[in-house]
Amino acid sequence: MSLEIKIPSVGESIVSGVLSVWHKQEGETVAPGDILFTLETDKVSTEITAEKAGVLHQPAAQGEEVKIGQVAAPLEEPGAGAPPPAPKEAQPQPAPAPVAPPAPKEERFTRKKMSPLRRKIAAQLVMAQQTAAILTTFNECDMSAVMDLRARLKDDFAKEHGVKLGFMSFFLKAAVAALKAVPGVNSRLDGEDLILNHYFDIGVAVGTERGLVVPVIRDADRKSFAQLEKDILVYAGAAREGKLRVEDLQGGVFTISNGGVYGSLMSTPILNPPQSGILGLHKIMERPIAVQGQVAIRPMMNLALSYDHRVVDGKEAVTFLIKVKEAIEDPARLLLDM
């Protein structure tokens, strides 16, 4: 008896995807729970597992775009007769050795289809530019205090909590403090209504081979530094392995994007609709600054806040960045909820 492996539903509003990788091959025996293939959609990549045992036959082509509910491959039950093999083709008679063709010219370009995730990212970016009045304001922060604190406590922190102390948890805490001080940034437009959020689910942009994804750290205001670092680690790993769920990417009120990990010194990040603000972090660079009338070399980071000017005024945006700057330059404020 032949069973059917169908493309399952992997989230609301997702109607198709790309069968990007087969983890089982033609004629291979499959056990329940085995990973069959990876389905890449415009939101996430999901590993699809076998529900029953059997032998895989005639799988859909790797890289093929498939619809939800479509049959990806028949699965023969164990012990059932396999489909008859295709008839052997007649063997060609020996022929004179062909003359070697001239070497092909080097191709000037390569054409390939965009992945569903890349298409979704492209559409989102264009939509954000066309539907919001995006403006960016800048500031800078001295990272000395955070770097000194981290250097002193990172070993004890790792020993106590089983996770490394990074910089992102400080910026998550600083962003929450700034959102509380400037609640207009924690809002969004819904038609003619302004929705003011009273919770702090913060998206953290993660770069993967398939494109940028933004998993959401839930209730960042209620979590410790250790809990935030653990969440970041889990989501970053899941993103790079293609194991994020659709719900992991939904419901954020604000986003932090760290272009500094790629060496960026300055950028104007694009909003993640329907959010009204995104904080861009950049590379830490030592440079001379004036400190109490003296020139000092300090590790400095440029900060950028892109915001929807329909919702957020310039004064609010500047105040938001100042609050982030103050929290990073004096991290004791984060412990005192200031």
N, C-alpha and C positions, 0 to 999 in steps of 0.2 A: 504494500500500500504506500502511495506517495503522499507526503505531507507538503505543505507550502510554507516557505519562509516569507512573510510579508513585511514590508516597511512599516514599522509601528509609528503611532503618533508620539511625538517627543515634546509636545507643547502646544498650547493654544495658538491659533493663527498660523502655525507652520504647516504648509501644504506640500512642500517638496524639499529635496535635499540632493546632495551628491554622495554616491556610494564611493567614498574616497579610498578605502583600503579593505580588502578581504583578508581576514586572519586565518581562514580555512580555505583549502584549495579543492578543486575538482577531484572527486573520488575519496576525499578524506573523511574519516569517521568523526562524528560530532557527538559530544556528551552534553547533557543538560547543564547549563551554566557556562559552557565554553563561549568565548567571544567569537562571534561570526564575522562581523564587519563593523567599520566605523562609518557612521552617517554624519556628514557635515551639512549643517543648515545655515540659514542666515543669522542665527543667534548662537548656537553652540555646536560642538562636535560630540557625538554620543556613541559609545560602544554598545552594539546590539548583541545580546547573548542568546544562545539556543534555549528553547523551552523544552525540547524533546531530543532524544537520541536519534541518530540516523547517519546516512551517508550522503554527502553533498554532491549534487549533480547540476551541471549547466548553470552556474551562477551568472547573474547579470554582470556586465563588464565593469571592471574597476574604473572609476572616473565618470560613470554614467549618471546623468541626472534622473532621479526617480521620484515618484509621487507617493505620498502616504497611502498605504493600503495596497500598493503594487507588489506583485510577487517578485522577490529578489532571486529565489532559486527553489527548485523542488528538493525535498529531503526524503530519501528512501529509508523506510524503517529498517532497523537491523535485521539481517537475514532475508530481507525481500530481494527479489531479483533485480539486478541493476538494469538500466536501459540497455538495449542491444547496442554493441559498438557500431560506429559508423563503418560502412563498407570501405575496404581498402582501395585506394586509388591504383590504377594500373601503373606499373613501373615504367618510366620513360626509357626508351632505348638510348644506349650511349650515343652521343653526338660529338662533332668536332669541338674542341675547346674554343669558346667565344673569345673574340678579340676584346681585350680589356677596354672598357669605356673611358673616355677622358675624365680626369678628376673633376668632381662637381665644383662649381663656383661657391665661394663662401656666402651663406645666406646673410642678407642685410638686416633681417629682423625675424623674430619668432612671434607667431600669433597663438594665443591660448585663451580659453574662456576664464573670466573672473570667477572665483569661488563664490558660493552664496554669501559667505560671511563678508568677503571683500565687497560684493555688490551692495550688501546691507549697509556697511560702513560708508561707502560712497554716497548712497542715497541719504543716509542720516546727516552727513556733513553738508551736503547741498541743501537739504531741508532746513538745517539749523541756520545756515547763512541767509536763506530766503525768507524765513518766518520770524526771526528775532533781530532786534536792533543791537548787534553785538559790539561792545566797546571793551577795550582792555586798558587797565591801569597797572602801574609797576611800582615796586619798591625793592628794597634789599634788606637782608638781615645778616648780622654777624653770627656765625655758627660756633664761635669759640666756647660759649657756656655749655651748649648741648654736647659738643665734641669732648670737652673736658669731663663732663658728667658721665658720658658714655664710656670714656676711657677708664675712669676710676671704678665704675660699677659693672661693666659688661661681663666680667668673669663671674662675679657673685650672682648677677642677674641670671646668667645662663645656668649656673649650678642650682639656683633656687627654683627656676621656672622651666628649665629644659628647652629654652628657646633663646636665640640671640636678640640682643637689644639693638634695633636699627633706628634710623632717623624717621621712618614713616609714622611710627606711633606718636612721636612728638608732634608731627604736623597734623595728624588726625586729632589729637587733643587740642592743638592750637586752633584748628579749623572749627571745632565744636565751640570753643570759647568765643571765637569771632562771630559765629552764627548766632550764638545767644546774645552777644552784644549788639549785633546788627541783624535783627530777625528778617528784615526785608530781603536779604540775600537767600534766606531759607524759604522762598516762596516761588510760585509759578502761576502763569496765566492759564485759565481754562475758559476759553471763549471771552466773555466780557467780565468774568469773575476772577478775582485774585485769591488764590489758595495759599494761606500761610501755614506752613508745616510746623508742628510742635514736637517733632521727633527728629532724630539725627542718624539716618541711615546713609552712610557716606560711601560713594563709589571710589575705588582705587584702580586706576587704569593699569593694565598688565599687557605688555607686548608679547605676542606669540608668533610662531612661524606663519600662522593663518591670518594674522592681523591683530588689531588692538581690541581687547575686551575689557569690560569694566564690572567686575564682581563687586557686590555691595556688602560693606561691613555693617551689620545691623546694630542699632542702639549703641553707637560708638561712644555716646556720652556716659553710658553706664558701665563701660568696660575698663579694666585696668590696662596698664601698658603691656603686661604679659599676655592678657587675653587678646589685645589688638594684634600683637606680634604673631600670636598663634593663628589668628584668623587670616592675616596677610599671608603667612607661610602656606596654609592649607589652600587658600584660593589661588595663589600664584602657581602652586604645583598642579592643581586641578586644571587651571587654564592652559598651562603648557602641555599637559598630557591629554587635553581635549575631553576632560571629564566634568566640566562645569554643567550644572543644570540650568534650565531656562530661568527658574525662580531665583537663582543666584545673581542674575543680572538685572532684576526688576526692582523698582520701588525706591531707587536712590533719590535723595533730595539735593545732593551736591557732589562734586567729583574733584579728586586730586589726581593730577597727572605729572609724573616725574620724568621730564625729558633729560634731566641731568645724568641719568644712568647711561645715556647714549652720547654724552658730551655737550649737550645743548647749553649755551650760555644765556639765551634769551629767546622767547617765543610768544606767540599770541594764541593760546589754546582755544579751540572751538567748543561751544557749549554742547552738552549732552542732553538734548531735549527730553522732557519738558523742563528740565532744571534751568535755573536762572543764573547760576554761577559755577565756575570751574577755576581751581587754583593750580597754576603751573609752577613746578619747582625746577630748578636748574642746577648746573654743575657748580660744586663748591670750588672756588678759586681764591688763592691768596692774592691780595692786592693791598696797596697802601690806602689808608683812610685816616682822617683826622680824629684823634681821641684826646680830648681835653687839651686842645691846642698843640698836640704833638702828632707827628706822623708815625703810624704804627701799621705793621703788616698783619692783616687779619684774614681768616677764612670766610669769604663772603659768598652769599647766594642771592641771585636775582629772583624775585617773586613776581608773578603776573596773575592778575585776576581778570578773566574775561567774564562779562556779565551782560544780562539783557537789560538794556537801558530803558525799555518800556516799563520795567518793574523796579529796577534799582537805580537810584540817583548816584551821581558822581561822588557826592559827599559820603554816601553810605559805602561805596566801593573803596574809597581811600581809607575810611575808618576801619573797614574790615581788614585791609592789608596791614594797617598799623597795629591792630590787635594781634594778628598773626606774628608780626615782627616782634612785638613786646613779649609775647609768650615764648618765642624761640630764644630771644636774647636774655631772658630771665626766666628759665624753666620752672623756678620755684612758684611762679604764678599759676602754673598748671596744677600744682599740688594743692594750692589754696583756692582754686576755682575763681581766679581773677582774670 
